[in-house]
Amino acid sequence: MRHLVVAFAALLLLPLAGASLALHAYHSTLTELRYNPAKKQLELSVKVFTDDFEKAISQGQPAAVSLTDAGPRPLTLATAYVQRTLQIRTPAGAPLQVQVLGLQHENDGYWLYCKVPLPGPLTGIQLRQAMMLEAFGDEMNIVNIEANGKKQSALFRAGHEQETINW
């Protein structure tokens, strides 16, 4: 009888464990980066999981941050976080300013839309993508780059936060 009760309890908890594993089987972001020479800018879309991103931007804050909080606080903290953890430089090493334009909710995550004004034509960039590496040891940040008709991808993780991308 005892084994039957344990088996029944395990069957009841199995869907909950599966849902938890499905939500966080891994930690990742997806960045789509496009070089737009006509507008002299880089255009970025960064997909983050809501709960992971809220945990990351809440670190060091007196209270937890929700992206649905009223007022400018969520966007202000998200912007500061992105500018601290997603950095772009010219091939010569000059820093470029990442400007966060806004956030858009989608299912279990958010898209962050950004642009980076450029001083002129570029043949590549130095890219540091360290978003959420401080919060999750298994974080994987995937970046898909489209520039001058060429597509490529890069993977950033702990110990490999920066890469030079040429096109």
VENBELSUL-V904352 format. One record per backbone hydrogen bond with DSSP energy under -0.5 kcal/mol. NH is the residue of the N-H (numbers start at 1). CO is the residue of the C=O. If there is no record, write none. Layout:
BEGIN
nh->NH co->CO
nh->NH co->CO
END
This chain:
BEGIN
nh->5 co->1
nh->6 co->2
nh->7 co->3
nh->8 co->4
nh->9 co->5
nh->10 co->6
nh->11 co->7
nh->12 co->8
nh->13 co->9
nh->14 co->10
nh->15 co->11
nh->17 co->13
nh->18 co->14
nh->19 co->15
nh->20 co->16
nh->21 co->17
nh->22 co->18
nh->23 co->19
nh->24 co->20
nh->29 co->140
nh->30 co->47
nh->31 co->142
nh->32 co->45
nh->33 co->31
nh->33 co->144
nh->34 co->43
nh->35 co->146
nh->36 co->34
nh->36 co->41
nh->37 co->35
nh->40 co->36
nh->41 co->36
nh->42 co->116
nh->43 co->34
nh->44 co->114
nh->45 co->32
nh->46 co->112
nh->47 co->30
nh->47 co->45
nh->48 co->46
nh->48 co->110
nh->50 co->108
nh->53 co->49
nh->54 co->50
nh->55 co->51
nh->56 co->52
nh->57 co->53
nh->58 co->54
nh->59 co->55
nh->59 co->56
nh->61 co->58
nh->69 co->66
nh->76 co->72
nh->77 co->73
nh->78 co->74
nh->79 co->75
nh->80 co->76
nh->81 co->77
nh->82 co->78
nh->83 co->79
nh->84 co->80
nh->85 co->81
nh->86 co->82
nh->87 co->85
nh->87 co->128
nh->88 co->96
nh->89 co->126
nh->90 co->94
nh->91 co->124
nh->93 co->90
nh->96 co->88
nh->98 co->96
nh->99 co->97
nh->99 co->115
nh->100 co->98
nh->101 co->99
nh->101 co->113
nh->102 co->113
nh->104 co->111
nh->106 co->109
nh->109 co->106
nh->110 co->48
nh->111 co->104
nh->112 co->46
nh->113 co->102
nh->113 co->111
nh->114 co->44
nh->115 co->99
nh->116 co->42
nh->117 co->97
nh->118 co->40
nh->125 co->165
nh->126 co->89
nh->127 co->125
nh->127 co->163
nh->128 co->87
nh->129 co->127
nh->129 co->161
nh->130 co->85
nh->130 co->128
nh->133 co->130
nh->135 co->132
nh->136 co->132
nh->139 co->136
nh->140 co->27
nh->141 co->156
nh->142 co->29
nh->142 co->140
nh->143 co->154
nh->144 co->31
nh->145 co->143
nh->145 co->152
nh->146 co->33
nh->147 co->150
nh->150 co->147
nh->152 co->145
nh->154 co->143
nh->156 co->141
nh->157 co->160
nh->158 co->139
nh->160 co->157
nh->163 co->127
nh->165 co->125
nh->165 co->163
nh->166 co->164
nh->167 co->123
END
